[in-house]
């Protein structure tokens, strides 16, 4: 409720209150030597199959980067749907890397436009369907 009151934004993802520190200790979310745990800033992205796909733990003095969290979710959903990887600093709509497990001929048949830099490094526009 406080987040909505302060920011005007209603949250649509779970936040865990952990007054007895059971969760934060179980998942090693407390930075050593930080003492007060009133603002443990851990992020877990868990897929529909209950697999932890990403963990981020920010120091309590540093706010989370929600743009990065959304970017990671976009990348995970995209790479789960296609035989690709997202490069460093990838943003939705940017070029992606074709899986090294796929031949260049198969990549061209599947994606059309494929730029081969090295046999193991091929770029293609982000797939959309």
MMTF fields as JSON, N, C-alpha, C and O atoms, coordinates in Angstrom:
{
  "mmtfVersion": "1.0.0",
  "mmtfProducer": "UNKNOWN",
  "numBonds": 515,
  "numAtoms": 516,
  "numGroups": 129,
  "numChains": 1,
  "numModels": 1,
  "chainsPerModel": [1],
  "groupsPerChain": [129],
  "chainIdList": ["A"],
  "bondAtomList": [4, 2, 8, 6, 12, 10, 16, 14, 20, 18, 24, 22, 28, 26, 32, 30, 36, 34, 40, 38, 44, 42, 48, 46, 52, 50, 56, 54, 60, 58, 64, 62, 68, 66, 72, 70, 76, 74, 80, 78, 84, 82, 88, 86, 92, 90, 96, 94, 100, 98, 104, 102, 108, 106, 112, 110, 116, 114, 120, 118, 124, 122, 128, 126, 132, 130, 136, 134, 140, 138, 144, 142, 148, 146, 152, 150, 156, 154, 160, 158, 164, 162, 168, 166, 172, 170, 176, 174, 180, 178, 184, 182, 188, 186, 192, 190, 196, 194, 200, 198, 204, 202, 208, 206, 212, 210, 216, 214, 220, 218, 224, 222, 228, 226, 232, 230, 236, 234, 240, 238, 244, 242, 248, 246, 252, 250, 256, 254, 260, 258, 264, 262, 268, 266, 272, 270, 276, 274, 280, 278, 284, 282, 288, 286, 292, 290, 296, 294, 300, 298, 304, 302, 308, 306, 312, 310, 316, 314, 320, 318, 324, 322, 328, 326, 332, 330, 336, 334, 340, 338, 344, 342, 348, 346, 352, 350, 356, 354, 360, 358, 364, 362, 368, 366, 372, 370, 376, 374, 380, 378, 384, 382, 388, 386, 392, 390, 396, 394, 400, 398, 404, 402, 408, 406, 412, 410, 416, 414, 420, 418, 424, 422, 428, 426, 432, 430, 436, 434, 440, 438, 444, 442, 448, 446, 452, 450, 456, 454, 460, 458, 464, 462, 468, 466, 472, 470, 476, 474, 480, 478, 484, 482, 488, 486, 492, 490, 496, 494, 500, 498, 504, 502, 508, 506, 512, 510],
  "bondOrderList": [1, 1, 1, 1, 1, 1, 1, 1, 1, 1, 1, 1, 1, 1, 1, 1, 1, 1, 1, 1, 1, 1, 1, 1, 1, 1, 1, 1, 1, 1, 1, 1, 1, 1, 1, 1, 1, 1, 1, 1, 1, 1, 1, 1, 1, 1, 1, 1, 1, 1, 1, 1, 1, 1, 1, 1, 1, 1, 1, 1, 1, 1, 1, 1, 1, 1, 1, 1, 1, 1, 1, 1, 1, 1, 1, 1, 1, 1, 1, 1, 1, 1, 1, 1, 1, 1, 1, 1, 1, 1, 1, 1, 1, 1, 1, 1, 1, 1, 1, 1, 1, 1, 1, 1, 1, 1, 1, 1, 1, 1, 1, 1, 1, 1, 1, 1, 1, 1, 1, 1, 1, 1, 1, 1, 1, 1, 1, 1],
  "groupList": [{"groupName": "UNK", "atomNameList": ["N", "CA", "C", "O"], "elementList": ["N", "C", "C", "O"], "formalChargeList": [0, 0, 0, 0], "bondAtomList": [1, 0, 2, 1, 3, 2], "bondOrderList": [1, 1, 2], "singleLetterCode": "X", "chemCompType": "L-PEPTIDE LINKING"}],
  "groupTypeList": [0, 0, 0, 0, 0, 0, 0, 0, 0, 0, 0, 0, 0, 0, 0, 0, 0, 0, 0, 0, 0, 0, 0, 0, 0, 0, 0, 0, 0, 0, 0, 0, 0, 0, 0, 0, 0, 0, 0, 0, 0, 0, 0, 0, 0, 0, 0, 0, 0, 0, 0, 0, 0, 0, 0, 0, 0, 0, 0, 0, 0, 0, 0, 0, 0, 0, 0, 0, 0, 0, 0, 0, 0, 0, 0, 0, 0, 0, 0, 0, 0, 0, 0, 0, 0, 0, 0, 0, 0, 0, 0, 0, 0, 0, 0, 0, 0, 0, 0, 0, 0, 0, 0, 0, 0, 0, 0, 0, 0, 0, 0, 0, 0, 0, 0, 0, 0, 0, 0, 0, 0, 0, 0, 0, 0, 0, 0, 0, 0],
  "groupIdList": [1, 2, 3, 4, 5, 6, 7, 8, 9, 10, 11, 12, 13, 14, 15, 16, 17, 18, 19, 20, 21, 22, 23, 24, 25, 26, 27, 28, 29, 30, 31, 32, 33, 34, 35, 36, 37, 38, 39, 40, 41, 42, 43, 44, 45, 46, 47, 48, 49, 50, 51, 52, 53, 54, 55, 56, 57, 58, 59, 60, 61, 62, 63, 64, 65, 66, 67, 68, 69, 70, 71, 72, 73, 74, 75, 76, 77, 78, 79, 80, 81, 82, 83, 84, 85, 86, 87, 88, 89, 90, 91, 92, 93, 94, 95, 96, 97, 98, 99, 100, 101, 102, 103, 104, 105, 106, 107, 108, 109, 110, 111, 112, 113, 114, 115, 116, 117, 118, 119, 120, 121, 122, 123, 124, 125, 126, 127, 128, 129],
  "secStructList": [7, 2, 2, 2, 2, 2, 2, 1, 7, 7, 7, 7, 1, 7, 7, 7, 7, 7, 6, 6, 7, 2, 2, 2, 2, 2, 6, 6, 7, 1, 7, 6, 6, 7, 7, 7, 7, 6, 6, 7, 3, 3, 3, 3, 3, 3, 7, 6, 6, 1, 7, 3, 3, 3, 3, 3, 3, 3, 7, 6, 6, 1, 7, 7, 7, 2, 2, 2, 2, 2, 2, 2, 2, 2, 2, 2, 2, 2, 2, 2, 2, 1, 1, 3, 3, 7, 7, 6, 6, 7, 7, 6, 6, 1, 7, 3, 3, 3, 7, 6, 6, 1, 7, 2, 2, 2, 2, 2, 2, 2, 2, 1, 7, 3, 3, 3, 3, 3, 6, 6, 3, 3, 3, 3, 7, 7, 7, 7, 7],
  "xCoordList": [0.793, 0.0, 0.836, 0.485, 1.959, 2.821, 3.368, 3.47, 3.719, 4.287, 3.253, 3.594, 2.004, 0.958, 0.741, 0.587, 0.729, 0.518, 1.623, 1.352, 2.85, 3.998, 4.187, 4.442, 4.058, 4.389, 3.169, 3.292, 2.004, 0.817, 0.704, -0.178, 1.58, 1.604, 1.18, 1.724, 0.202, -0.219, 0.651, 0.857, 1.151, 2.047, 1.255, 0.176, 1.801, 1.166, 2.127, 2.089, 2.983, 3.903, 4.045, 3.802, 4.438, 4.475, 5.643, 6.757, 5.352, 6.365, 6.152, 5.019, 7.219, 7.107, 7.496, 8.588, 6.594, 6.936, 7.624, 7.148, 8.717, 9.536, 9.987, 11.187, 9.039, 9.42, 10.291, 11.041, 10.203, 11.028, 12.309, 13.061, 12.567, 13.785, 13.946, 15.034, 12.917, 13.029, 13.346, 14.247, 12.614, 12.816, 14.17, 14.92, 14.481, 15.736, 16.951, 17.966, 16.875, 18.003, 18.047, 19.126, 16.884, 16.832, 17.428, 18.108, 17.17, 17.643, 18.887, 19.242, 19.547, 20.823, 20.713, 21.542, 19.683, 19.395, 19.986, 19.852, 20.624, 21.147, 22.629, 23.393, 23.033, 24.447, 25.212, 24.785, 26.332, 27.121, 27.536, 27.969, 27.394, 27.818, 26.841, 27.116, 25.713, 24.759, 23.85, 23.243, 23.75, 22.943, 21.469, 20.843, 20.905, 19.475, 19.009, 19.579, 17.974, 17.459, 16.117, 15.37, 15.803, 14.482, 14.248, 13.097, 15.284, 15.098, 15.919, 16.675, 15.779, 16.425, 15.844, 14.624, 16.679, 16.222, 16.589, 17.458, 15.919, 16.178, 15.073, 13.901, 15.466, 14.53, 14.756, 15.888, 13.682, 13.726, 12.756, 11.59, 13.215, 12.32, 12.167, 13.131, 10.932, 10.611, 9.622, 8.585, 9.943, 9.087, 7.855, 7.744, 6.937, 5.706, 5.949, 5.074, 7.133, 7.467, 8.179, 8.735, 8.153, 8.775, 10.297, 10.91, 10.89, 12.348, 12.844, 12.37, 13.799, 14.388, 15.258, 16.202, 14.938, 15.658, 16.638, 17.602, 16.397, 17.285, 17.158, 16.067, 18.287, 18.276, 19.143, 20.23, 18.656, 19.406, 19.262, 18.156, 20.341, 20.264, 21.021, 22.237, 20.287, 20.858, 21.199, 20.481, 22.271, 22.514, 21.344, 20.69, 21.087, 19.917, 20.036, 19.035, 21.227, 21.412, 21.206, 21.3, 20.926, 20.781, 19.398, 18.998, 18.674, 17.349, 17.426, 18.424, 16.361, 16.296, 16.08, 15.571, 16.475, 16.292, 15.183, 15.43, 13.959, 12.831, 12.914, 12.387, 13.56, 13.762, 14.577, 14.278, 15.598, 16.43, 15.632, 15.765, 14.816, 14.018, 13.055, 12.918, 12.395, 11.478, 12.262, 11.795, 13.448, 14.283, 14.638, 14.593, 14.987, 15.333, 14.13, 14.261, 12.97, 11.769, 11.488, 11.164, 11.606, 11.426, 12.415, 12.041, 13.671, 14.705, 14.448, 14.603, 14.062, 13.768, 12.608, 12.677, 11.551, 10.407, 10.792, 10.356, 11.595, 12.016, 12.915, 12.712, 13.903, 14.848, 14.232, 14.745, 13.143, 12.411, 11.616, 11.286, 11.307, 10.462, 11.244, 10.697, 12.514, 13.32, 14.723, 15.18, 15.412, 16.794, 17.779, 18.568, 17.708, 18.521, 19.029, 18.619, 19.941, 20.4, 20.34, 20.37, 20.255, 20.3, 21.703, 22.275, 22.255, 23.605, 23.623, 22.58, 24.822, 24.995, 24.254, 24.272, 23.612, 22.873, 21.717, 21.246, 21.257, 20.126, 18.897, 18.647, 18.144, 16.853, 15.833, 16.187, 14.57, 13.556, 13.565, 13.6, 13.531, 13.542, 14.924, 15.042, 15.976, 17.348, 17.709, 17.011, 18.81, 19.283, 19.577, 19.894, 19.462, 19.743, 20.768, 21.078, 21.276, 22.289, 21.631, 20.907, 21.888, 21.372, 22.129, 23.342, 21.406, 22.026, 23.154, 22.981, 24.313, 25.404, 25.037, 25.687, 24.012, 23.588, 22.861, 22.658, 22.47, 21.754, 22.726, 23.521, 22.672, 23.547, 23.12, 21.989, 24.049, 23.733, 22.628, 21.741, 22.672, 21.625, 20.261, 19.267, 20.216, 18.949, 18.489, 17.295, 19.436, 19.086, 18.501, 17.514, 19.102, 18.577, 17.192, 16.325, 16.984, 15.665, 14.626, 13.475, 15.033, 14.083, 13.867, 12.736, 14.98, 14.89, 14.992, 14.63, 15.484, 15.648, 16.948, 17.965, 16.933, 18.094, 19.041, 18.736, 20.186, 21.192, 22.543, 22.978, 23.193, 24.533, 25.541, 25.522, 26.425, 27.437, 28.72, 29.368, 29.083, 30.332, 31.428, 32.543, 31.103, 31.925, 30.954, 29.752, 31.428, 30.486, 29.637, 28.506, 30.172, 29.448, 28.751, 28.05, 28.933, 28.32, 27.559, 28.142, 26.238, 25.364, 24.28, 23.668, 24.054, 23.032, 21.798, 21.889, 20.654, 19.416, 18.502, 18.61, 17.611, 16.637, 15.805, 15.597, 15.346, 14.544, 13.309, 12.556, 13.089, 11.865, 10.632, 10.677, 9.538, 8.312, 7.131, 6.103, 7.248, 6.11, 6.574, 5.755],
  "yCoordList": [-1.198, 0.0, 1.264, 2.243, 1.252, 2.435, 2.794, 3.972, 1.782, 2.05, 2.76, 3.708, 2.322, 2.984, 4.405, 5.335, 4.571, 5.904, 6.874, 8.035, 6.402, 7.271, 7.502, 8.624, 6.415, 6.524, 6.664, 7.079, 6.325, 6.343, 5.125, 5.066, 4.152, 2.955, 1.752, 1.495, 1.021, -0.201, -1.35, -1.487, -2.16, -3.249, -4.44, -4.748, -5.104, -6.304, -7.489, -8.372, -7.497, -8.599, -8.778, -7.843, -9.974, -10.232, -9.554, -9.481, -9.069, -8.558, -9.313, -9.458, -9.786, -10.582, -9.733, -9.167, -9.652, -9.058, -10.154, -11.289, -9.821, -10.834, -10.329, -10.219, -10.02, -9.409, -10.292, -9.778, -11.614, -12.494, -12.943, -13.749, -12.434, -12.676, -14.115, -14.486, -14.924, -16.327, -16.424, -17.164, -15.685, -15.741, -15.143, -15.736, -13.979, -13.315, -14.126, -14.108, -14.827, -15.676, -16.964, -17.419, -17.553, -18.781, -18.586, -19.472, -17.428, -17.148, -16.272, -15.727, -16.135, -15.409, -14.011, -13.614, -13.274, -11.966, -10.814, -9.659, -11.094, -10.037, -9.877, -10.837, -8.678, -8.42, -8.494, -7.91, -9.202, -9.291, -7.905, -7.053, -7.705, -6.451, -5.307, -4.206, -5.521, -4.433, -4.189, -3.124, -5.175, -4.966, -4.895, -5.916, -3.714, -3.505, -4.089, -3.799, -4.907, -5.548, -4.983, -5.643, -3.789, -3.228, -3.032, -2.939, -2.969, -2.747, -3.732, -3.326, -5.013, -6.017, -5.853, -5.85, -5.719, -5.414, -6.56, -6.423, -7.674, -8.843, -8.992, -8.743, -9.4, -9.645, -11.071, -11.477, -11.819, -13.166, -13.211, -12.846, -13.649, -13.885, -15.394, -16.127, -15.835, -17.26, -17.535, -16.877, -18.509, -18.759, -19.584, -20.037, -19.78, -20.52, -21.969, -22.583, -22.51, -23.869, -23.852, -24.861, -22.695, -22.489, -22.612, -22.955, -22.332, -22.332, -20.895, -19.966, -20.729, -19.408, -19.096, -19.827, -18.011, -17.643, -16.504, -16.353, -15.694, -14.573, -14.214, -14.246, -13.872, -13.295, -12.048, -12.04, -11.014, -9.771, -9.355, -9.372, -8.99, -8.45, -7.141, -7.101, -6.078, -4.744, -4.376, -4.77, -3.635, -3.098, -2.197, -1.607, -2.096, -1.316, 0.158, 0.874, 0.613, 2.024, 2.291, 3.436, 1.243, 1.384, 0.911, -0.21, 1.758, 1.382, 0.407, 0.348, -0.351, -1.311, -0.582, 0.538, -1.233, -0.679, -1.467, -2.536, -0.936, -1.668, -1.789, -2.748, -0.846, -0.994, -2.25, -2.978, -2.507, -3.703, -4.969, -5.966, -4.935, -6.112, -6.442, -7.608, -5.446, -5.665, -6.14, -7.022, -5.571, -5.99, -7.47, -8.199, -7.914, -9.321, -10.222, -11.267, -9.82, -10.625, -10.702, -11.774, -9.579, -9.584, -10.535, -11.304, -10.482, -11.334, -12.807, -13.652, -13.118, -14.509, -15.057, -16.178, -14.274, -14.727, -14.914, -15.87, -14.012, -14.111, -15.324, -16.088, -15.498, -16.605, -17.962, -18.994, -17.972, -19.22, -19.607, -20.778, -18.632, -18.866, -19.152, -19.721, -18.762, -18.886, -19.379, -19.199, -20.001, -20.452, -19.287, -19.238, -18.365, -17.15, -16.82, -17.42, -15.842, -15.223, -13.718, -13.221, -13.004, -11.546, -11.087, -11.595, -10.148, -9.677, -8.685, -8.264, -8.332, -7.333, -6.062, -5.652, -5.45, -4.191, -4.287, -3.267, -5.509, -5.694, -4.978, -4.943, -4.411, -3.808, -4.383, -4.727, -4.492, -5.045, -4.353, -3.127, -5.178, -4.678, -4.677, -4.537, -4.83, -4.829, -6.215, -7.2, -6.257, -7.522, -8.519, -8.145, -9.809, -10.897, -11.838, -11.743, -12.73, -13.683, -15.04, -15.549, -15.613, -16.933, -17.975, -17.873, -18.964, -20.031, -20.697, -21.018, -20.909, -21.615, -23.052, -23.653, -23.604, -24.973, -25.062, -26.159, -23.925, -23.899, -23.548, -22.618, -24.275, -23.968, -22.635, -22.183, -22.023, -20.764, -20.97, -20.127, -22.077, -22.35, -22.49, -21.946, -23.217, -23.367, -22.024, -21.728, -21.212, -19.89, -19.017, -18.318, -19.05, -18.254, -18.737, -17.934, -20.063, -20.605, -20.175, -19.904, -20.117, -19.777, -18.269, -17.806, -17.5, -16.07, -15.168, -13.993, -15.708, -14.883, -14.106, -14.58, -12.946, -12.05, -12.493, -12.332, -13.049, -13.493, -12.952, -13.167, -12.258, -11.712, -12.58, -12.653, -13.238, -14.11, -13.32, -12.897, -13.121, -12.456, -13.511, -13.33, -14.588, -15.792, -16.961, -16.766, -18.154, -19.285, -19.468, -19.949, -19.093, -19.24, -17.945, -17.941, -16.841, -15.563, -15.009, -14.447, -15.182, -14.713, -13.841, -14.2, -12.702, -11.746, -11.878, -12.206, -11.624, -11.554, -10.537, -10.318, -9.917, -9.028, -9.822, -11.025, -9.151, -9.831, -10.461, -9.775, -11.745, -12.383, -11.788, -11.381, -11.748, -11.177, -12.122, -11.851, -13.216, -14.152, -15.569, -16.486],
  "zCoordList": [0.0, 0.0, 0.0, -0.659, 0.745, 0.807, -0.568, -0.911, -1.356, -2.682, -3.551, -4.259, -3.509, -4.289, -3.781, -4.573, -2.46, -1.886, -2.298, -2.607, -2.301, -2.581, -4.077, -4.512, -4.87, -6.293, -7.192, -8.344, -6.681, -7.518, -8.408, -9.265, -8.22, -9.044, -8.216, -7.142, -8.731, -8.07, -8.577, -9.783, -7.678, -8.054, -8.568, -8.063, -9.575, -10.108, -10.054, -10.911, -9.046, -8.82, -7.314, -6.551, -6.883, -5.436, -4.735, -5.255, -3.554, -2.637, -1.333, -0.875, -0.744, 0.475, 1.676, 1.724, 2.639, 3.93, 4.743, 4.792, 5.365, 6.041, 7.409, 7.661, 8.295, 9.571, 10.46, 11.29, 10.301, 11.138, 10.436, 10.984, 9.234, 8.456, 7.975, 7.536, 8.041, 7.609, 6.12, 5.722, 5.302, 3.85, 3.478, 2.702, 4.024, 3.656, 4.07, 3.373, 5.173, 5.575, 4.758, 4.377, 4.488, 3.702, 2.309, 1.791, 1.705, 0.349, 0.32, -0.726, 1.459, 1.545, 0.935, 0.116, 1.342, 0.773, 1.576, 1.173, 2.682, 3.54, 3.27, 3.375, 2.925, 2.679, 3.995, 4.991, 4.012, 5.241, 5.74, 4.965, 7.038, 7.645, 7.481, 7.958, 6.827, 6.603, 7.795, 7.905, 8.698, 9.895, 9.599, 9.312, 9.663, 9.485, 8.147, 7.095, 8.209, 6.991, 6.567, 5.845, 6.997, 6.708, 5.217, 4.791, 4.426, 2.989, 2.174, 1.292, 2.457, 1.613, 0.223, 0.064, -0.772, -2.123, -3.067, -3.929, -2.888, -3.723, -4.758, -4.478, -5.949, -7.036, -7.51, -7.776, -7.613, -8.156, -9.322, -9.17, -10.473, -11.595, -11.684, -11.904, -11.507, -11.467, -12.582, -12.68, -13.426, -14.588, -14.205, -13.066, -15.142, -14.834, -14.381, -13.771, -14.678, -14.223, -12.864, -12.431, -12.202, -10.884, -10.898, -9.887, -12.033, -12.14, -11.935, -12.589, -11.021, -10.805, -12.016, -12.315, -12.709, -13.92, -13.693, -14.443, -12.654, -12.372, -10.904, -10.334, -10.301, -8.963, -8.983, -9.558, -8.358, -8.195, -6.741, -6.2, -6.115, -4.764, -4.746, -4.937, -4.513, -4.486, -3.044, -2.125, -2.831, -1.493, -1.097, -1.957, 0.202, 0.62, 0.263, 0.255, -0.026, -0.384, -1.876, -2.32, -2.65, -4.101, -4.518, -4.204, -5.22, -5.696, -6.86, -7.578, -7.03, -8.139, -9.455, -9.485, -10.536, -11.871, -12.558, -13.116, -12.515, -13.073, -14.585, -15.148, -15.26, -16.705, -16.992, -17.938, -16.189, -16.375, -16.078, -16.787, -15.051, -14.709, -15.846, -16.217, -16.397, -17.522, -18.741, -19.462, -18.987, -20.119, -20.001, -20.992, -18.803, -18.585, -18.851, -19.488, -18.369, -18.619, -20.112, -20.622, -20.825, -22.284, -22.949, -23.834, -22.524, -23.114, -22.813, -23.694, -21.601, -21.247, -22.072, -22.576, -22.211, -22.994, -24.465, -25.105, -24.99, -26.387, -26.609, -27.553, -25.744, -25.938, -25.609, -26.041, -24.852, -24.644, -25.885, -26.071, -26.731, -27.905, -29.184, -30.128, -29.223, -30.439, -30.093, -28.964, -31.06, -30.824, -30.982, -31.926, -30.038, -30.079, -28.689, -27.696, -28.642, -27.405, -27.597, -28.722, -26.495, -26.583, -26.196, -25.231, -26.927, -26.631, -25.465, -24.967, -25.054, -24.004, -24.387, -25.547, -23.428, -23.605, -24.6, -25.101, -24.888, -25.797, -25.263, -24.058, -26.183, -25.867, -26.846, -27.974, -26.427, -27.332, -28.695, -28.796, -29.73, -31.102, -31.735, -32.953, -30.927, -31.454, -32.008, -31.77, -32.746, -33.299, -32.186, -31.057, -32.537, -31.602, -32.226, -33.414, -31.422, -31.863, -32.101, -31.245, -33.263, -33.597, -32.767, -32.585, -32.273, -31.485, -32.267, -33.443, -31.628, -32.302, -32.673, -33.529, -32.043, -32.342, -33.685, -34.206, -34.243, -35.522, -36.64, -36.5, -37.739, -38.877, -39.499, -39.322, -40.227, -40.898, -41.931, -42.063, -42.66, -43.651, -42.972, -43.453, -41.858, -41.134, -40.568, -40.56, -40.095, -39.566, -40.666, -40.441, -41.856, -42.977, -43.382, -43.727, -43.34, -43.676, -42.631, -42.971, -41.386, -40.315, -40.177, -40.032, -40.224, -39.928, -41.154, -41.088, -42.276, -43.477, -43.441, -43.947, -42.865, -42.819, -41.701, -40.519, -42.082, -41.109, -41.539, -42.67, -40.642, -40.901, -40.157, -38.928, -40.913, -40.294, -40.067, -41.024, -38.815, -38.451, -38.317, -38.807, -37.661, -37.511, -37.618, -37.437, -37.901, -37.996, -36.728, -36.798, -35.607, -34.341, -33.901, -32.888, -34.651, -34.292, -35.487, -36.415, -35.44, -36.512, -35.902, -34.895, -36.52, -36.079, -36.949, -38.133, -36.36, -37.114, -36.444, -35.237, -37.199, -36.553, -35.54, -35.701, -34.523, -33.503, -34.137, -34.829, -33.916, -34.429, -33.751, -32.59, -34.497, -33.934, -33.986, -33.366, -34.702, -34.728, -34.914, -34.959]
}
